[in-house]
Amino acid sequence: MTRGGGKYCELTVDEAIKVAADLNEFVVVFDQIISRVAFGGADADLLVSYVTKRDVRRRLASARSAIFGALERVIGQEASDRIAEEGYRQGPGKVVR
C-alpha cells in the first residue's frame, strides 16, 4: 500500500461534510438492511430499491472522486491509481482480489 509519510491531504469543508453525511447514511442503512435480510424481515430487493432510490452509485462515485482528488494532489496520480487497483473487485462469476 502507498504510504503518505505523514502528509496531509485536504478537502473543502463542504466536500468533507457531503462525504461524511453520505458515508454515515450508507453505513447505517446498509447495517439496517442487512439485519432485516438476515432475520427474514426483508429480501435483497430492499437493498436494490434503496441503492436505486437514494442514488447510491452516483453518491459513492462523488465521494470517491473527492477523496482521490485530494490524494492525487499530494501523492500523485500514479500512486493514487495503485491504491484504486488494490481494492476488492467482483469478477464474472467469482470474486477477484
VENTAZI-V115020 format. One record per residue. PSI is psi as a letter, one per 20 degrees, with the letter a starting at -180 (* if undefined). OMEGA is omega in whole degrees, 0 to 359 (999 if undefined). D_LAST is the distance of its C-alpha to the last C-alpha in whole Angstrom. Layout:
# VENTAZI-V115020
PSI,OMEGA,D_LAST
PSI,OMEGA,D_LAST
This chain:
# VENTAZI-V115020
q,179,14
p,179,17
q,182,20
i,177,23
k,179,26
j,178,28
r,177,28
q,170,28
q,188,27
q,167,29
q,172,29
q,179,32
g,178,34
g,178,33
g,182,30
g,178,29
g,181,31
g,180,29
g,181,26
g,180,27
g,180,29
g,181,26
h,178,23
g,178,26
g,183,27
g,181,23
g,182,23
g,183,26
g,178,26
g,178,22
g,179,24
g,182,27
g,181,25
h,177,23
g,180,26
g,179,28
g,182,26
h,182,25
j,174,29
j,180,30
i,180,32
r,175,30
a,185,27
i,178,24
h,178,26
g,178,27
g,180,24
g,179,24
g,179,27
g,182,27
h,181,24
g,185,26
h,182,29
j,175,28
l,186,26
g,181,23
g,181,21
g,182,24
h,175,24
g,178,20
h,178,20
g,178,24
g,178,22
g,180,19
g,180,22
g,182,24
g,180,22
h,175,20
g,178,24
g,178,25
g,182,22
h,180,23
h,182,27
g,187,26
i,178,24
r,184,24
g,182,22
g,179,20
h,178,19
g,177,18
h,178,16
g,179,14
g,180,13
h,182,12
i,181,10
i,185,8
r,178,7
q,177,5
q,175,6
o,180,8
r,179,9
o,177,13
i,180,13
r,177,10
p,179,7
p,181,4
*,999,0
